[in-house]
Amino acid sequence: MKPLCRAFLAACLAAMLPAQGIPGWWMFSTDYHQTVVGPGPMWLGNFSGGYSEQVAADDGAFFQWGFPLFSSGVGIYQATRVSGPTSWQYQFLAPLATAARITVDRKRVWMLGADGDLKYVLKGISNQTPTTVVNVATLGIIAPPLFMPMLQCTNGRELFVSIADTGVQPAHIFAIDVEANPIRVRPLVQWQGGGLLNRMPTPIRLGRNGKLLVIDHPVTFELDPASGTLTALPLQPPLYQNGIGPGGQPIFDYDSWEDRICAGKDGSWAYAYTNLLNNGPGWSLVFTLWSEVLFGVTSLAPRPFELLGIGCPNGTGRDPRIGWQGLPRPGQSYSLTLRDAEPYGFAFFWLGLSDTYWAPLGTLPFDAAPFGAPGCRVRVAADVPFPVPVDGSGRANLSQAVPSNPAFVGLELFAQTASSTTANAFGFAASDAVVIRVR
């Protein structure tokens, strides 16, 4: 195993990608400008020449949804990938007259309209006709326009959506598994917070270790999307200072690399504050533009992990799910986790450098049906495998140390698992996969 690991590390260095994304930097969207604030000089730009509603970021590329001045409907624009916040160029993708909110994963820009239409376009391609995936109203989670569905964020496999609390729908936060066929919707939680947002769609962002962050002023919550468990955190953003007053909902984002949250308030003067999520020293004013209205706060940091694809059912009737703990930093360790495997079996975790090709199997993903595992797919290269026992709750864990070498910053790795099962002739059920970004 050691020679294999050494060869893999050498291949990692040979396959280095330049670091993308900007940890520690924040983009603030107002009714006139996009402003980037971080460790360096502040950067101010008027990107669309129109009315901006939202900016989403993914690993160094930025996507803006808004109303252009010289075009009908609304548009999405993609920024060129840049090493720092110094330039912005646009690609008009499509008119989206009913778009309400956007979020992005590695390959797609997702849109959820007020009419309930869930659509996507591929990143980096101009003038596409959006692909309609499903009308979420037909899945029973909204009755547009009454519930005001808001697409909040994605972990790469699931889209997280919140709706207004009208006293009719028993749940207000949902996970939409867009990799399942047919698409599956899971209600996560019925919002019963005591703050000002009881009747508004609850703002949600990705937190650490696959969990979600939710703010219902004055309380910040952590939401486990696997169990639906809500945990209150001792963090209260100062959203009603400087004469802003009540009204509007909190808007915020989270930088996993710095464990830092930045929060403001929608529709009010442009004030935003930042603090560490855990054991922070206190809130500090990071941005103010009192003559403009704040619409969005976006972290420019890349996501450390992002899910890919879906697994295949095992003997429990569920597909095994891969997850993570910690951060992939040089000189530190992170863990890959497995849940929903068959109890008291064993699993193989593997790491690879590609999700498109692996020499023993060819093009990826590879359908394992010829080996007696229908519906199971090898999604990433299995360059280095690790056998791991599965406990009685169907869980397993693999700790990985990132070499203490700054040359690994910018590396993109992939991981997947296969665990023992009685559900197919091959005897293994594949999980979903994950991309790992070293920073």
C-alpha positions as CSV (number, residue, x, y, z in Angstrom):
1,M,0.0,0.0,0.0
2,K,2.8,2.4,0.8
3,P,4.4,2.3,-2.8
4,L,0.9,2.8,-4.2
5,C,0.3,5.9,-1.9
6,R,3.7,7.3,-2.9
7,A,2.9,6.9,-6.5
8,F,-0.5,8.5,-6.0
9,L,1.1,11.5,-4.2
10,A,3.4,12.0,-7.1
11,A,0.5,11.9,-9.5
12,C,-1.3,14.4,-7.4
13,L,1.6,16.9,-7.7
14,A,1.7,16.3,-11.5
15,A,-2.0,16.9,-11.8
16,M,-2.0,20.2,-9.8
17,L,-4.7,22.7,-10.6
18,P,-4.4,26.4,-9.8
19,A,-6.2,27.3,-6.6
20,Q,-9.6,28.8,-7.4
21,G,-12.0,30.8,-5.2
22,I,-11.0,33.4,-2.7
23,P,-11.4,32.4,1.0
24,G,-11.8,35.4,3.2
25,W,-13.5,37.6,0.5
26,W,-17.2,38.5,0.4
27,M,-19.3,39.9,-2.4
28,F,-22.2,42.3,-1.4
29,S,-25.0,42.9,-3.9
30,T,-27.0,46.1,-3.7
31,D,-29.6,47.8,-6.0
32,Y,-26.7,49.5,-7.9
33,H,-23.4,47.7,-7.4
34,Q,-21.5,44.5,-6.6
35,T,-18.8,45.2,-4.0
36,V,-16.0,42.8,-3.0
37,V,-14.5,43.2,0.4
38,G,-11.6,41.1,1.9
39,P,-8.1,41.2,3.1
40,G,-7.1,43.5,0.3
41,P,-8.5,46.7,-1.2
42,M,-12.2,47.0,-1.6
43,W,-13.5,46.4,-5.2
44,L,-16.6,48.1,-6.5
45,G,-18.3,47.3,-9.8
46,N,-21.5,47.7,-11.6
47,F,-21.7,44.4,-13.4
48,S,-24.9,44.0,-15.3
49,G,-25.9,47.6,-16.1
50,G,-29.2,46.7,-14.5
51,Y,-31.0,45.6,-11.4
52,S,-29.2,42.8,-9.6
53,E,-31.1,40.4,-7.4
54,Q,-28.6,37.7,-6.4
55,V,-25.0,36.5,-7.0
56,A,-23.9,32.9,-6.5
57,A,-20.3,31.8,-6.4
58,D,-18.6,28.5,-7.1
59,D,-14.9,28.0,-6.9
60,G,-13.9,31.3,-8.5
61,A,-16.7,31.7,-11.0
62,F,-19.6,34.1,-10.2
63,F,-23.2,34.0,-11.4
64,Q,-25.6,36.9,-11.3
65,W,-29.3,36.8,-11.7
66,G,-31.0,40.1,-12.3
67,F,-32.9,42.4,-14.6
68,P,-30.7,43.8,-17.4
69,L,-31.6,47.4,-18.6
70,F,-31.6,46.6,-22.3
71,S,-33.2,43.1,-22.4
72,S,-36.6,41.6,-21.7
73,G,-37.2,39.3,-18.8
74,V,-34.3,38.4,-16.5
75,G,-30.9,37.0,-17.2
76,I,-28.1,35.1,-15.7
77,Y,-24.5,36.2,-16.3
78,Q,-21.3,34.2,-15.7
79,A,-18.1,35.9,-14.7
80,T,-14.8,34.7,-16.1
81,R,-12.7,32.8,-13.7
82,V,-10.2,35.2,-12.1
83,S,-7.4,34.8,-9.6
84,G,-8.6,37.8,-7.7
85,P,-11.5,40.3,-7.6
86,T,-10.3,42.5,-10.4
87,S,-12.5,41.9,-13.5
88,W,-15.9,40.7,-14.6
89,Q,-17.1,39.7,-18.0
90,Y,-20.6,38.4,-18.9
91,Q,-22.3,35.6,-20.7
92,F,-26.0,36.0,-21.2
93,L,-27.4,32.5,-20.8
94,A,-31.2,32.7,-21.2
95,P,-34.3,34.9,-20.4
96,L,-35.9,33.5,-17.3
97,A,-39.0,35.5,-16.7
98,T,-40.1,33.5,-13.7
99,A,-36.8,32.9,-12.0
100,A,-36.8,33.6,-8.3
101,R,-33.5,32.3,-7.0
102,I,-30.3,30.5,-8.3
103,T,-27.6,28.3,-6.9
104,V,-24.7,26.5,-8.6
105,D,-22.9,23.2,-8.4
106,R,-19.8,22.1,-10.4
107,K,-21.6,21.9,-13.7
108,R,-25.0,23.6,-13.5
109,V,-26.8,26.8,-12.6
110,W,-30.0,25.9,-10.9
111,M,-33.1,28.1,-11.0
112,L,-36.4,27.8,-9.1
113,G,-39.2,30.1,-10.4
114,A,-42.0,31.5,-8.4
115,D,-44.3,29.3,-10.6
116,G,-42.5,26.2,-9.1
117,D,-40.5,25.3,-12.2
118,L,-37.1,23.9,-11.4
119,K,-34.6,24.4,-14.2
120,Y,-30.9,24.4,-14.9
121,V,-28.4,25.5,-17.5
122,L,-24.9,24.3,-18.0
123,K,-22.1,26.6,-16.8
124,G,-20.1,28.4,-19.4
125,I,-22.5,27.9,-22.4
126,S,-24.2,30.9,-23.9
127,N,-27.9,31.3,-24.9
128,Q,-29.1,28.0,-23.6
129,T,-32.8,27.1,-23.4
130,P,-33.1,26.1,-19.7
131,T,-33.8,22.4,-19.1
132,T,-36.9,22.0,-17.0
133,V,-36.3,19.2,-14.5
134,V,-39.6,19.1,-12.6
135,N,-42.3,21.4,-11.4
136,V,-41.9,21.2,-7.7
137,A,-45.6,22.2,-7.2
138,T,-46.5,18.8,-8.6
139,L,-44.4,17.2,-5.8
140,G,-46.6,18.7,-3.2
141,I,-44.2,21.1,-1.5
142,I,-45.6,24.4,-2.7
143,A,-48.7,26.0,-4.0
144,P,-47.3,29.0,-5.9
145,P,-47.3,31.8,-5.5
146,L,-48.7,31.5,-2.0
147,F,-45.6,29.8,-0.4
148,M,-42.9,31.9,-2.2
149,P,-40.4,29.0,-2.8
150,M,-36.8,30.0,-2.4
151,L,-33.9,28.0,-3.8
152,Q,-31.3,28.5,-1.1
153,C,-28.2,26.3,-1.7
154,T,-26.9,22.9,-2.8
155,N,-24.4,20.3,-1.7
156,G,-24.0,19.0,-5.3
157,R,-26.7,16.3,-5.0
158,E,-29.5,17.9,-3.1
159,L,-31.1,21.4,-3.5
160,F,-32.3,22.9,-0.3
161,V,-35.5,24.9,-0.6
162,S,-37.5,26.9,1.9
163,I,-41.1,28.2,1.7
164,A,-43.2,30.7,3.6
165,D,-45.1,29.5,6.7
166,T,-48.7,29.9,5.8
167,G,-50.1,27.6,8.5
168,V,-51.1,25.1,5.8
169,Q,-47.9,23.2,4.8
170,P,-46.6,21.0,7.6
171,A,-42.9,21.5,6.5
172,H,-41.1,24.6,5.4
173,I,-37.5,23.4,4.5
174,F,-37.0,20.6,1.9
175,A,-34.2,18.7,0.3
176,I,-34.7,17.9,-3.4
177,D,-32.5,15.0,-4.5
178,V,-32.0,15.9,-8.2
179,E,-29.8,12.8,-8.8
180,A,-32.6,10.4,-7.9
181,N,-34.9,9.0,-10.7
182,P,-37.6,10.1,-10.2
183,I,-36.5,13.2,-8.3
184,R,-37.2,12.8,-4.5
185,V,-38.3,15.5,-2.1
186,R,-37.7,15.1,1.7
187,P,-39.3,17.4,4.2
188,L,-36.6,18.4,6.7
189,V,-38.2,20.5,9.3
190,Q,-41.3,22.5,10.2
191,W,-40.1,25.9,11.1
192,Q,-41.2,26.9,14.6
193,G,-38.7,29.6,15.3
194,G,-39.7,32.5,17.5
195,G,-38.1,35.2,15.5
196,L,-39.3,37.6,12.9
197,L,-39.3,35.2,10.0
198,N,-42.1,32.9,10.9
199,R,-44.0,33.7,7.7
200,M,-41.0,34.2,5.3
201,P,-38.9,31.6,3.5
202,T,-36.1,30.8,5.9
203,P,-32.6,31.7,4.7
204,I,-30.3,28.6,4.5
205,R,-26.6,28.2,3.7
206,L,-24.2,25.3,3.6
207,G,-22.2,25.0,6.9
208,R,-19.4,22.6,7.9
209,N,-19.4,18.9,7.5
210,G,-22.4,18.7,5.2
211,K,-24.8,20.5,7.7
212,L,-26.9,23.6,7.0
213,L,-27.0,27.0,8.7
214,V,-30.3,28.8,9.3
215,I,-30.9,32.2,10.7
216,D,-34.2,33.3,12.3
217,H,-33.2,36.5,14.0
218,P,-32.0,36.6,16.7
219,V,-31.1,32.9,16.7
220,T,-28.7,31.0,14.4
221,F,-29.4,27.2,14.0
222,E,-27.5,24.3,12.6
223,L,-29.7,21.8,10.6
224,D,-28.6,18.3,10.0
225,P,-30.1,17.3,6.6
226,A,-29.7,13.6,7.3
227,S,-31.9,13.7,10.5
228,G,-33.7,17.0,10.4
229,T,-32.3,17.9,13.8
230,L,-32.1,21.6,14.6
231,T,-29.4,22.8,17.1
232,A,-29.3,26.4,18.3
233,L,-25.9,28.1,18.2
234,P,-24.8,31.0,20.5
235,L,-24.6,33.4,17.7
236,Q,-26.8,36.5,17.2
237,P,-26.0,38.7,14.2
238,P,-26.5,42.4,15.0
239,L,-29.0,43.0,12.2
240,Y,-31.0,45.8,13.8
241,Q,-28.3,48.3,14.6
242,N,-27.4,51.7,12.9
243,G,-31.1,52.7,12.7
244,I,-31.9,49.9,10.2
245,G,-35.0,48.9,12.2
246,P,-37.2,45.8,11.8
247,G,-38.5,44.4,8.5
248,G,-36.7,42.4,5.9
249,Q,-35.1,39.0,6.4
250,P,-31.5,38.2,7.3
251,I,-29.2,37.4,4.4
252,F,-25.9,35.7,5.0
253,D,-23.3,33.3,3.8
254,Y,-20.6,31.2,5.4
255,D,-16.9,30.6,4.7
256,S,-16.0,27.0,5.7
257,W,-12.2,27.6,5.5
258,E,-12.3,30.5,8.0
259,D,-15.3,29.3,10.0
260,R,-16.7,32.8,9.4
261,I,-20.3,34.0,8.9
262,C,-21.2,37.3,7.3
263,A,-24.7,38.7,7.7
264,G,-26.8,41.6,6.7
265,K,-30.5,42.3,6.2
266,D,-32.5,42.2,3.0
267,G,-34.1,45.3,1.7
268,S,-32.4,47.7,4.2
269,W,-29.5,50.0,4.1
270,A,-26.4,48.1,3.2
271,Y,-24.7,47.1,6.5
272,A,-23.1,43.7,7.0
273,Y,-21.2,42.2,9.9
274,T,-18.8,39.3,10.2
275,N,-17.9,37.0,13.1
276,L,-16.5,33.5,13.6
277,L,-19.2,30.9,13.8
278,N,-17.6,29.1,16.8
279,N,-16.1,31.0,19.7
280,G,-15.9,34.3,17.8
281,P,-14.5,37.4,19.4
282,G,-17.6,39.5,18.5
283,W,-19.2,41.0,15.4
284,S,-17.4,43.6,13.4
285,L,-18.8,45.9,10.7
286,V,-17.3,44.7,7.4
287,F,-19.3,46.6,4.8
288,T,-21.5,49.7,4.7
289,L,-23.1,51.6,1.9
290,W,-25.9,53.5,3.6
291,S,-27.3,55.0,0.3
292,E,-28.0,51.6,-1.2
293,V,-30.2,48.6,-0.4
294,L,-28.6,45.3,0.4
295,F,-29.9,42.2,-1.6
296,G,-27.2,39.6,-1.2
297,V,-24.1,38.4,0.7
298,T,-21.9,35.9,-1.0
299,S,-18.8,34.1,0.1
300,L,-16.2,33.8,-2.6
301,A,-14.5,30.8,-0.9
302,P,-14.6,27.5,-2.7
303,R,-16.6,24.6,-1.2
304,P,-14.2,22.1,0.4
305,F,-16.5,19.2,-0.6
306,E,-19.3,18.6,-3.1
307,L,-21.3,15.5,-3.7
308,L,-21.5,13.8,-7.1
309,G,-24.2,11.5,-8.4
310,I,-26.1,8.9,-6.4
311,G,-25.5,5.4,-5.1
312,C,-27.5,2.1,-5.6
313,P,-29.8,0.4,-3.1
314,N,-28.4,-2.1,-0.7
315,G,-30.3,-4.7,1.5
316,T,-31.7,-1.9,3.7
317,G,-33.5,-0.4,0.7
318,R,-31.4,2.7,0.9
319,D,-28.4,3.9,-1.1
320,P,-25.1,4.3,1.0
321,R,-24.2,8.0,1.4
322,I,-20.7,9.4,1.6
323,G,-19.9,12.4,3.8
324,W,-17.0,14.2,5.4
325,Q,-15.7,15.8,8.6
326,G,-13.0,18.5,8.8
327,L,-11.1,20.4,6.1
328,P,-8.6,19.2,3.5
329,R,-5.7,21.6,4.4
330,P,-2.0,20.8,4.0
331,G,-0.6,19.5,7.2
332,Q,-4.1,18.6,8.6
333,S,-6.4,15.6,8.5
334,Y,-10.0,15.2,7.3
335,S,-12.3,12.2,7.4
336,L,-14.5,10.6,4.8
337,T,-17.6,9.0,6.3
338,L,-20.1,6.4,5.1
339,R,-23.7,6.0,6.4
340,D,-26.7,3.8,5.5
341,A,-24.5,0.8,4.6
342,E,-25.6,-2.7,5.7
343,P,-24.5,-3.2,9.3
344,Y,-21.5,-5.3,10.3
345,G,-20.1,-5.6,6.8
346,F,-17.1,-3.9,5.3
347,A,-16.5,-1.2,2.7
348,F,-13.9,0.1,0.3
349,F,-13.2,3.8,0.2
350,W,-11.1,5.0,-2.7
351,L,-9.4,8.2,-3.8
352,G,-8.8,9.2,-7.4
353,L,-7.7,12.0,-9.6
354,S,-10.5,11.9,-12.2
355,D,-14.3,11.6,-12.5
356,T,-14.2,11.1,-16.2
357,Y,-11.7,8.3,-16.9
358,W,-10.0,5.4,-15.1
359,A,-7.8,3.1,-17.1
360,P,-9.1,-0.3,-15.9
361,L,-12.7,0.6,-16.7
362,G,-12.4,3.4,-19.3
363,T,-14.9,6.2,-19.4
364,L,-16.6,7.2,-16.1
365,P,-19.2,6.8,-14.7
366,F,-19.1,3.0,-15.3
367,D,-22.3,1.0,-15.0
368,A,-21.5,-2.2,-13.0
369,A,-24.6,-4.1,-14.3
370,P,-22.4,-6.5,-16.3
371,F,-20.8,-7.5,-12.9
372,G,-24.2,-8.2,-11.3
373,A,-24.7,-4.8,-9.7
374,P,-27.5,-3.1,-11.7
375,G,-27.9,0.6,-11.0
376,C,-24.4,0.7,-9.3
377,R,-21.9,3.0,-10.9
378,V,-18.2,3.6,-10.4
379,R,-18.1,7.4,-10.6
380,V,-14.5,8.3,-9.8
381,A,-11.1,6.7,-10.4
382,A,-10.1,4.1,-7.8
383,D,-6.4,5.0,-7.8
384,V,-5.9,4.2,-4.1
385,P,-8.4,1.9,-2.2
386,F,-8.8,1.5,1.5
387,P,-10.7,-1.4,3.2
388,V,-12.7,-0.2,6.2
389,P,-15.1,-2.2,8.6
390,V,-18.7,-1.1,8.8
391,D,-20.2,-0.9,12.3
392,G,-23.6,-2.0,13.6
393,S,-25.3,1.3,12.7
394,G,-24.1,1.0,9.1
395,R,-21.4,3.6,9.4
396,A,-17.7,3.7,8.5
397,N,-14.9,6.3,8.7
398,L,-11.6,6.9,6.9
399,S,-9.2,9.5,8.1
400,Q,-6.8,11.1,5.6
401,A,-3.8,13.3,6.2
402,V,-2.9,16.0,3.7
403,P,0.8,16.2,3.3
404,S,2.3,19.4,4.8
405,N,3.3,20.8,1.4
406,P,1.9,24.0,0.1
407,A,2.2,22.6,-3.4
408,F,-0.9,20.6,-2.8
409,V,-3.0,23.8,-2.5
410,G,-5.4,23.8,-5.4
411,L,-5.5,20.0,-5.8
412,E,-8.9,18.5,-6.7
413,L,-9.4,14.9,-5.6
414,F,-12.4,12.5,-5.8
415,A,-13.6,9.8,-3.5
416,Q,-16.3,7.1,-3.5
417,T,-17.2,3.9,-1.5
418,A,-18.6,0.5,-2.2
419,S,-19.9,-1.5,0.8
420,S,-20.9,-5.2,1.2
421,T,-24.6,-6.0,0.4
422,T,-27.0,-8.9,-0.1
423,A,-29.0,-6.9,-2.6
424,N,-27.1,-7.9,-5.8
425,A,-25.1,-10.7,-7.2
426,F,-21.8,-8.7,-7.1
427,G,-22.1,-8.3,-3.3
428,F,-21.3,-4.6,-3.2
429,A,-23.4,-1.4,-3.3
430,A,-21.8,1.8,-4.5
431,S,-22.4,5.2,-2.7
432,D,-22.5,8.6,-4.2
433,A,-19.1,10.3,-4.8
434,V,-17.5,13.5,-3.6
435,V,-15.1,16.0,-4.9
436,I,-12.4,17.2,-2.4
437,R,-10.7,20.6,-2.9
438,V,-7.4,21.1,-1.0
439,R,-6.8,24.7,0.1
